[in-house]
Amino acid sequence: MQFQTVTQTGALATEQNKVLRNTYMMLALTMIPTVIGAFVGMSMNFSFMAEHPIMGALLMFGAMMGMLFAVTALRNSVWGVVALLGFTLLAGIFLGPILQVALHLKNGAQLIGMAAGGTGIIFFSLATIATVTKKDFSFMGKFLFIGLILLIVASLANMFFAIPVLSLTISAIAVLIFSAYILYDISQIVNGGETNYVMATLGLYLDIYNIFINLLSLLMALSGERD
């Protein structure tokens, strides 16, 4: 009986390591369509979104949610991988507006590099903590979900009020929330709470994507040099 228990524990650990390994490999792969999409997005004309920011944001949100639904529905087949890569391509394209704004600053390219570097440091640091310690961060789930809902409500409200200080506060809180989500999501994989590497990759990708956007927003607001 004891030998069987040890064997089952070892098999479970092997499966969890496999999911984690596949997730990291897929996460690295998603960066390719994201970068391609970002270059496409930087060359596109987003004047409609500039003229109608609320409608543009809602259309962007709708498109992203549609792709997220597709990834979730297809997560157990190879088409789930295709849908995930398609989602990351779309997400890259939707980086176009903020990258265009950043590149109109004298130090815009530097700020983009700093945001990317900062995002990488946050991810690798927290991923290492969650993987090495194997601590169960599932207790954070409810608090993070509530925080995420409040963040979305505040973001929607600020679309109408456009208060600069509130925008900075929202971005700072978003960086904290999605950083905590990295700990939570990797903990779910390490401790067997998430066994589908497509969904695991999607969760971590969204964490990284949102940290980058909000870090870049903070850097532009605080350190952007205008002509």
C-alpha positions, 0 to 999 in steps of 0.5 A: 500500500505504501509503495503504491502511494509513493508510486502514485505521488511520483506519477502525479509529480511527473504529470505536473512537471510535464504540464509546467514544462509544456506551459512554459514552452507554449508561453514562449511560442505565443510571444512570436505571434504577439510580436508579429501582431504588434508590428502589424498593429503599429502600422495600422490606422486606429483613428476610429478608436481615437475618435470613439475611445469608448466604442473602440475599447468595447469592440476590442474587448468583444473581440478578445472575449470571443477569442478567449471563448474559442480557446476555452471551448477548444482547449482539449484539442490541437485546435485549442493551440491554434486558437491560442496562437490566434488570440495572441496574434490579435492581442499583439495587434491590439498593442498597436495604439499604446505602442504608437503613442509611446513611439511618439515620445522622444524616449518611447522606444526606451520606455517600451524596452523598460516595460518589457524588461520590467515585465520579464523580471516580475514574471521570472522572479515570481515564477521562480518563487512559486515553482521552487517553494511549491507553496499553495497560493490557491487561497488568493483566488477569491481575493484576486477575482474580487480585485479583478472585478473592481479593477474592471469596473474602475476602468470602465468608469474611468473611460467616461470620466478620464481622470489622469490620477485615477488612470495611474492608480488603476495601472499601478493596482493592475500591475500588483493584481496580475503579478499576484496572479502569476503566483496563483496561476503557477501554483495551480499548475505545480500543485495539480489545480490546472492540468490543461497546458493550453488554459495554463498558458492562456492564464500566464499570457494574460498576466504578462500582457496586462503587466506590460501594458500597465507598466508601459502606461505608468512609465509613459505618464511618469517618465515620457518626454514629449517633443 
